[in-house]
């Protein structure tokens, strides 16, 4: 049914696995739609009490597909509004899901992958896991609600640092900041599913009510954020810095930004 993700249900836990290992689980526009649809399907499924999001192979997700960015540049479309809005709606589906959603972060969650993980209710990481707001390394302003969710978790100061430097937030520091639960490298899956099963057996109606309150109080501006992100990505993807960053990435060299 799905082309870019895998779905599994076991012991009342639904799992959505990002499944594009050939590109480190980078997203396509199809990925955004499929993840959103899968979240909505699992939310309606009475056999599911909680949901785990993870990725195949070594990394959770590399975020945007750089080869697709190159195609955007070559055909002159750059990054249009619609894909950015669609990416935002994917992360919004995490927030709107009435059941607890847990990100099991194997390896790196970068760019839009980081944003998706931040949208979740809980994050499990190891010392080898990292959250990377990598947009700035491509000369882009950011999307998928990343800065919005990050500010809720760490405050505007740390959010600004992570957004403007692109520095990775390792699992150890993420736990210190209250962003994630740190577990041993070889216990990531076991620990995540033990917690997910505990939640799946919990008072789901109370969880649903709590999340509705959270969204009303703390996440009310999501659509405004996605619109601002779309404008920002539209503009920054037309910059010389974006073209330079994409070319540098594909040719394995350091970009030389010109600020225009």
Buried (B, 14 or more C-beta within 10 A) or exposed (E): EBEBBEBEEEEBBBBBBBBBEEBBBBBBBBBBBBBBBBBEBBBEBEEBBBBBBBBBBEBBBBBBBBEBBBEBBEEEEBBEBEBBBBBBBBBBBBBBBBBBBBBBBBBBBBBBBBBBBBBBBBBBBBEBBBBBBBBBBBBBBBBBBBBBBBBBBBEEEBBBBBBEEBBBBBBBBBBEEEBBBBBEEEEBBEBBBEBBBEBBEBEBEEBBEBBEEEBEEEBEEBEEBBBBBBEBBBBBBBBEBBBBBBEBBEEEEEBEBEEE
